[in-house]
Amino acid sequence: MLPEITPAVSAVFFGIWLVFFLWGRAQFNRVKANTQRMALEGIDAALAKNKDLSISQYYKKLNSQWEEMVPKTAKFILHKTELFPVPAKLETVRKRSNFSPEWLGAFLKLNGYTLKATPAQQERLDYIASLGKRLIS
């Protein structure tokens, strides 16, 4: 027979879980917002230096800044199931936010910028962009 869990213990457990849930979600949203801000802030200067800028070149430049920003912005984020927190390691955040050259190209395309892309990248970023702004942000 299982021991009875009192309502007070349940309330404390779910209260703690809710705090971590909201805190993890807020950190992840802050990472996404900072990523978008960084992408848009640097694109004009990068295009001024190189009119033939490719998505891969801009991603490489942005990625180093992004890798510095993530540990400062988030200590943990929610797992893909959004039920429990996981450490905000670079690869975990990268996968969870879909931060890739194709995502970057689609995001910039939706914001009025077009960069050179390989045929494979172009196909993927067109697909991502077709899903709309809601999925990219």
C-alpha positions as CSV (number, residue, x, y, z in Angstrom):
1,M,0.0,0.0,0.0
2,L,1.3,3.5,-1.0
3,P,1.6,6.2,1.7
4,E,-0.8,9.0,1.4
5,I,0.5,12.3,0.1
6,T,-1.0,15.3,1.9
7,P,-2.3,18.2,-0.1
8,A,0.4,20.5,1.5
9,V,3.2,18.2,0.2
10,S,1.6,18.2,-3.2
11,A,1.2,21.9,-3.2
12,V,4.8,22.5,-2.3
13,F,6.1,20.0,-4.9
14,F,4.0,21.5,-7.7
15,G,4.8,25.1,-6.5
16,I,8.6,24.3,-6.8
17,W,8.0,22.6,-10.2
18,L,6.1,25.7,-11.4
19,V,8.9,28.0,-10.4
20,F,11.5,26.0,-12.3
21,F,9.1,25.7,-15.2
22,L,8.5,29.4,-15.5
23,W,12.2,30.2,-14.9
24,G,13.4,27.8,-17.5
25,R,10.9,29.1,-20.0
26,A,11.9,32.7,-19.3
27,Q,15.6,31.9,-19.8
28,F,14.9,30.1,-23.1
29,N,12.7,32.9,-24.4
30,R,15.5,35.4,-23.5
31,V,18.0,33.3,-25.5
32,K,15.7,33.3,-28.5
33,A,15.1,37.1,-28.2
34,N,18.8,37.8,-27.9
35,T,19.6,35.5,-30.9
36,Q,17.1,37.4,-33.1
37,R,18.3,40.7,-31.9
38,M,22.0,39.8,-32.6
39,A,21.1,38.5,-36.1
40,L,19.3,41.7,-37.0
41,E,21.8,44.1,-35.4
42,G,24.8,42.7,-37.3
43,I,23.4,42.1,-40.7
44,D,23.6,45.6,-42.1
45,A,27.3,46.0,-41.2
46,A,28.1,42.5,-42.5
47,L,26.4,43.3,-45.8
48,A,28.2,46.6,-46.0
49,K,31.5,44.8,-45.7
50,N,30.6,42.0,-48.1
51,K,27.8,42.3,-50.7
52,D,28.2,38.6,-51.5
53,L,27.8,37.4,-47.9
54,S,26.6,33.8,-47.6
55,I,24.4,32.3,-44.9
56,S,27.3,30.1,-43.8
57,Q,29.7,33.1,-43.4
58,Y,27.2,35.1,-41.4
59,Y,26.3,32.1,-39.3
60,K,30.0,31.5,-38.5
61,K,30.4,35.1,-37.4
62,L,27.2,35.1,-35.4
63,N,27.8,31.7,-33.9
64,S,30.9,32.9,-31.9
65,Q,28.8,35.7,-30.4
66,W,25.9,33.4,-29.7
67,E,28.2,30.9,-27.9
68,E,29.3,33.7,-25.6
69,M,25.8,34.9,-25.0
70,V,24.1,31.6,-24.1
71,P,26.0,30.8,-20.8
72,K,25.5,34.4,-19.7
73,T,21.7,34.3,-20.5
74,A,20.6,30.9,-19.3
75,K,21.7,28.4,-16.7
76,F,19.0,25.9,-17.6
77,I,16.1,25.6,-20.1
78,L,13.1,23.3,-20.3
79,H,13.5,19.8,-21.9
80,K,11.8,19.4,-25.3
81,T,8.9,17.8,-23.4
82,E,8.8,21.0,-21.3
83,L,8.2,19.0,-18.2
84,F,11.6,19.4,-16.5
85,P,14.7,21.6,-16.7
86,V,18.0,20.6,-18.3
87,P,21.3,22.4,-18.2
88,A,21.7,25.1,-20.8
89,K,24.6,23.5,-22.6
90,L,25.4,25.0,-26.0
91,E,24.3,21.9,-28.0
92,T,21.1,21.5,-26.0
93,V,20.1,25.1,-26.6
94,R,21.2,24.9,-30.2
95,K,18.9,21.9,-30.9
96,R,16.0,23.2,-28.8
97,S,16.0,26.6,-30.6
98,N,16.9,25.2,-34.0
99,F,19.8,27.6,-34.3
100,S,21.4,26.7,-37.6
101,P,22.5,28.4,-40.9
102,E,19.1,27.5,-42.4
103,W,17.2,28.9,-39.5
104,L,19.3,32.1,-39.7
105,G,18.7,32.4,-43.5
106,A,14.9,31.9,-43.1
107,F,14.7,34.4,-40.2
108,L,16.6,37.0,-42.2
109,K,14.5,36.3,-45.3
110,L,11.3,36.9,-43.3
111,N,12.9,40.2,-42.1
112,G,13.7,41.4,-45.7
113,Y,17.3,40.2,-46.1
114,T,18.5,37.6,-48.6
115,L,21.9,36.0,-48.3
116,K,23.6,33.6,-50.7
117,A,22.9,29.9,-49.9
118,T,23.8,26.6,-51.3
119,P,21.0,24.8,-53.2
120,A,20.5,22.4,-50.2
121,Q,20.5,25.3,-47.7
122,Q,18.1,27.3,-50.0
123,E,15.6,24.3,-50.1
124,R,15.7,24.0,-46.3
125,L,15.4,27.7,-45.6
126,D,12.5,28.1,-48.0
127,Y,10.8,25.3,-46.2
128,I,11.4,26.8,-42.8
129,A,10.3,30.3,-44.1
130,S,7.1,28.8,-45.5
131,L,6.1,27.6,-42.1
132,G,5.9,31.2,-41.1
133,K,7.1,33.7,-38.6
134,R,5.5,31.9,-35.7
135,L,7.7,28.8,-36.0
136,I,10.9,30.8,-36.6
137,S,10.6,33.1,-33.5
